[in-house]
């Protein structure tokens, strides 16, 4: 049975890569952009779900870690000429002036920098619980954004950075998404994952079983921050321009929406929700403009797509209060067991 699952997993990955290749060749630039955003939001959704869903911590600071990753990657990938063009009010710090690295090292450095800041923030903050933790992480996120707004020689302040190399493509965004899914599955199935879920369910019982609560929470928060930094870097190199206003609380809310809608504590649910929410938000954009149905012309109402999207969200939450998947995960047993039952009935 285990061999069958492995074979099915490998076949599905190969088919998905083939599908990505076909979509990359046939989709136009707008559709490719949406496809890239889906992959990036899978990474971001899983990173927040690790903290909020699997560990039971209520963090609202994800936008701050995304900003760290985005700016770090941008500074390391920009050419000296591009830096000179962007930093015209105040020159960049000399140590970064002539540094230019390929995308992969910059991506890893971005994640490590976000993880390091996440580790430093986690040490004092994770002694808090529930609403107090949420307020503290939100406060740190806003502090990071304000610092970036006022450090002209490092981040170019409120002007932001423009003309970033657009390295992010289908293979980078979905390669990182697939890698994150595999990492999360292995983590959650391992001893660390079981310890994190034990902390989520009952901290007192987990501590009584010998689990070091503080150490495991810090590990979870640091890994989540690292992945958020990678997601922020991917987003920066997809858009080609960043500024501090991009990384407000609303961005964290969008990722939290994906986690809650998919199911708090479900990898499968987060992946499904990230794709559905991203595609639906773009698909409903037609409601904001004038619609010509042939026999009638309907004037668009600005903001209508958000009204419809909110109504659909309320509908889903009413009928699926724990999200699309709850805490369940997709397994090949669903298919194999059905096939076995069908064979027994037919026999």
C-alpha positions in Angstrom: 0.0 0.0 0.0 2.9 2.4 0.8 4.5 1.7 -2.5 1.3 2.5 -4.3 1.0 5.8 -2.5 4.6 6.7 -3.4 4.0 5.8 -7.1 0.8 7.8 -7.2 2.5 10.8 -5.6 5.4 10.7 -8.1 3.0 10.3 -11.1 0.8 13.3 -9.8 3.9 15.5 -9.4 5.1 14.6 -13.0 1.6 15.3 -14.4 1.5 18.6 -12.5 4.8 19.7 -13.9 3.6 18.8 -17.4 0.4 20.9 -16.7 2.6 23.8 -15.6 4.6 23.5 -18.8 1.5 23.6 -20.9 0.0 26.5 -19.0 3.3 28.4 -19.2 3.3 28.0 -23.0 -0.4 28.7 -23.7 -1.4 31.3 -21.1 -1.1 35.1 -21.8 0.9 37.4 -19.6 -2.1 38.3 -17.4 -3.0 34.6 -16.8 0.6 33.8 -16.1 0.7 36.5 -13.5 -2.4 35.0 -11.7 -0.8 31.6 -11.9 2.4 33.0 -10.2 0.3 34.7 -7.5 -1.4 31.4 -6.8 2.0 29.7 -6.2 3.2 32.6 -4.0 0.1 32.6 -1.9 0.4 28.9 -1.4 3.8 29.5 0.2 2.5 32.4 2.3 -0.6 30.6 3.4 1.3 27.5 4.5 3.8 29.7 6.4 1.0 31.4 8.4 -0.8 28.1 8.8 2.3 26.6 10.4 2.2 29.3 13.1 -1.5 29.8 13.5 -3.0 26.5 12.5 -0.5 23.8 13.6 1.1 25.5 16.6 -2.0 27.4 17.8 -0.3 30.8 17.9 -2.3 33.9 16.8 0.2 35.9 14.8 -0.7 38.9 12.7 2.9 40.0 11.8 3.3 38.2 8.5 3.4 41.4 6.4 6.4 42.6 8.3 8.4 39.4 7.5 7.3 39.6 3.9 8.7 43.2 3.8 12.0 42.0 5.2 12.3 39.3 2.6 11.2 41.6 -0.3 13.6 44.4 0.5 16.5 42.0 1.3 16.2 40.2 -2.0 15.7 43.5 -3.9 18.9 45.0 -2.5 20.9 41.9 -3.3 19.7 41.5 -6.9 19.7 45.1 -8.1 22.7 46.2 -10.2 24.9 49.1 -9.0 23.4 51.2 -11.8 19.9 50.5 -10.8 20.7 51.3 -7.2 22.2 54.6 -8.2 19.0 55.4 -10.1 16.7 54.5 -7.2 18.7 56.1 -4.4 18.9 59.6 -5.8 17.8 61.4 -2.7 20.3 59.8 -0.4 22.9 57.2 -1.5 22.6 53.6 -0.4 24.8 52.4 2.4 28.3 51.8 0.8 28.5 48.2 1.8 25.5 47.3 -0.4 26.4 49.7 -3.3 28.3 47.2 -5.5 26.8 43.9 -4.3 24.8 42.0 -6.9 23.9 38.3 -6.4 21.9 35.7 -8.5 18.3 35.2 -7.5 18.6 31.9 -5.6 21.2 33.1 -3.1 19.2 36.4 -2.7 16.1 34.3 -2.1 17.8 32.3 0.6 19.3 35.3 2.3 15.9 37.0 2.2 14.4 34.0 4.0 17.2 33.8 6.5 17.0 37.5 7.3 13.2 37.2 7.9 13.8 34.1 10.0 16.4 35.8 12.1 14.2 38.8 12.8 11.3 36.4 13.5 13.5 34.6 16.0 14.5 37.8 17.7 10.9 38.9 17.9 9.6 35.5 19.1 11.9 35.4 22.2 10.0 38.1 24.1 6.6 38.0 22.2 5.8 34.2 22.5 5.5 34.5 26.3 2.2 36.2 25.5 -1.0 34.3 24.5 -4.1 34.7 22.4 -5.2 38.3 21.7 -2.1 39.8 23.4 0.2 37.8 21.1 -1.8 39.0 18.1 -1.6 42.6 19.1 2.2 42.3 19.8 3.0 40.7 16.5 0.8 43.3 14.7 2.7 46.0 16.5 6.1 44.6 15.4 4.9 44.3 11.8 3.9 48.0 11.9 7.3 48.9 13.5 9.1 47.1 10.7 7.0 49.0 8.1 7.6 52.4 9.8 11.4 51.7 10.1 11.5 50.8 6.4 9.7 54.1 5.6 12.3 56.1 7.4 15.5 54.4 6.5 16.2 56.3 3.3 19.8 55.0 2.8 18.8 51.4 3.2 15.2 50.9 1.8 14.9 54.2 -0.1 12.1 55.2 2.3 8.6 55.9 1.1 9.8 56.1 -2.5 10.3 52.4 -2.5 12.4 50.4 -5.1 11.5 50.3 -8.7 12.8 48.4 -11.7 13.5 45.2 -9.8 14.6 42.2 -12.0 11.5 40.1 -12.7 13.0 36.8 -11.9 9.8 35.2 -10.5 8.2 33.0 -13.1 6.0 29.8 -13.0 8.9 27.6 -12.2 10.2 29.7 -9.3 6.7 30.4 -7.7 5.4 26.9 -8.1 8.7 25.2 -7.5 8.8 27.0 -4.1 5.2 26.1 -3.5 5.7 22.4 -4.2 8.9 22.5 -2.1 7.0 24.2 0.8 4.2 21.6 0.6 6.7 18.7 0.7 8.5 20.3 3.6 5.3 20.9 5.6 4.1 17.3 5.0 7.4 15.9 6.3 7.5 18.3 9.2 4.0 17.7 10.4 4.3 13.9 10.0 7.6 14.0 12.1 8.1 14.3 15.8 8.3 18.1 15.7 5.0 18.3 13.9 3.3 16.1 16.4 4.8 18.2 19.2 3.5 21.4 17.6 0.0 19.9 17.3 0.1 18.8 20.9 0.9 22.3 21.9 -2.0 23.6 19.8 -4.5 21.2 21.5 -3.4 21.5 25.1 -0.2 23.3 26.3 -0.4 21.9 29.8 -0.8 18.3 28.7 2.0 18.8 26.1 4.3 20.3 28.8 3.5 17.4 31.1 4.6 15.0 28.3 8.0 16.6 28.3 7.6 19.0 25.3 9.6 22.2 25.6 6.8 24.7 24.8 9.0 27.8 24.4 11.6 26.1 22.1 9.0 24.5 19.8 7.1 27.8 19.5 10.2 29.6 18.6 11.1 27.0 16.0 7.6 27.2 14.5 7.7 31.0 14.4 11.1 31.2 12.9 10.3 28.7 10.1 7.1 30.5 9.4 9.0 33.8 9.2 11.6 32.3 6.9 8.9 31.1 4.5 7.1 34.5 4.7 10.4 36.2 3.7 10.8 33.9 0.7 7.2 34.6 -0.3 7.8 38.3 0.0 10.9 38.1 -2.2 9.0 36.1 -4.8 6.2 38.7 -4.8 8.7 41.6 -5.1 10.4 40.1 -8.2 7.0 39.3 -9.7 5.7 42.9 -9.4 9.0 44.6 -10.1 8.4 47.4 -7.6 7.9 47.6 -3.8 7.2 50.2 -1.2 6.4 50.2 2.5 2.6 50.8 1.9 2.4 47.3 0.2 3.1 45.6 3.5 0.2 46.9 5.6 -2.1 44.8 7.9 -4.4 44.2 4.9 -1.8 41.9 3.3 -1.7 39.8 6.5 -5.5 39.7 6.5 -5.5 38.4 3.0 -3.2 35.5 3.9 -5.2 34.9 7.2 -8.3 34.7 5.0 -6.7 31.9 2.9 -5.8 30.0 6.1 -9.2 30.2 7.7 -11.1 29.5 4.5 -9.0 26.4 3.7 -9.0 25.1 7.2 -6.8 26.0 10.2 -4.4 23.2 10.4 -4.8 21.7 6.9 -2.1 21.8 4.3 -4.5 20.6 1.6 -7.1 23.2 2.5 -4.5 26.0 2.4 -3.3 25.0 -1.1 -6.9 24.8 -2.4 -7.9 28.1 -0.7 -4.9 30.0 -2.0 -5.6 29.0 -5.6 -9.4 29.6 -5.3 -9.2 32.9 -3.5 -6.5 34.3 -5.9 -8.4 33.2 -9.0 -11.8 34.3 -7.7 -10.5 37.8 -6.7 -9.3 38.3 -10.3 -12.3 36.7 -11.9 -14.8 38.9 -10.0 -12.9 42.0 -11.2 -15.3 42.1 -14.1 -18.0 43.3 -11.7 -16.2 46.6 -11.2 -16.4 47.5 -14.9 -19.2 47.8 -17.4 -20.6 44.4 -18.5 -22.0 44.0 -22.0 -24.2 40.9 -22.1 -25.4 41.6 -25.7 -29.1 42.2 -24.9 -28.3 44.5 -21.9 -25.5 46.7 -20.7 -24.8 46.9 -17.0 -22.8 49.7 -15.5 -20.1 48.5 -13.2 -20.1 49.5 -9.5 -16.6 50.1 -8.1 -16.0 47.7 -5.2 -18.8 45.3 -6.2 -16.4 42.4 -6.6 -15.4 42.7 -2.9 -19.1 42.7 -1.9 -19.8 39.6 -4.0 -16.5 37.9 -2.7 -17.5 38.7 0.9 -21.0 37.2 0.4 -19.4 34.0 -1.1 -17.0 33.9 1.8 -19.9 34.2 4.3 -21.7 31.5 2.5 -18.8 29.1 2.7 -18.1 29.9 6.4 -21.8 29.3 7.3 -21.8 25.8 5.8 -18.1 25.0 6.5 -17.4 26.6 9.8 -14.0 24.9 10.1 -13.0 25.8 6.5 -13.1 23.8 3.3 -11.0 20.9 4.7 -11.2 21.6 8.5 -8.1 19.8 9.8 -8.3 17.0 7.2 -5.7 16.2 4.6 -6.0 14.6 1.2 -4.6 11.0 1.2 -4.4 8.4 -1.6 -6.4 6.2 0.7 -9.6 8.1 -0.3 -9.1 6.8 -3.9 -7.6 3.4 -3.0 -10.3 2.5 -0.5 -13.1 3.5 -2.8 -11.5 1.4 -5.6 -11.3 -1.5 -3.2 -14.9 -1.1 -2.1 -16.0 -0.8 -5.7 -14.1 -4.0 -6.6 -15.7 -5.9 -3.6 -19.2 -4.8 -4.6 -18.6 -5.6 -8.2 -17.2 -9.0 -7.3 
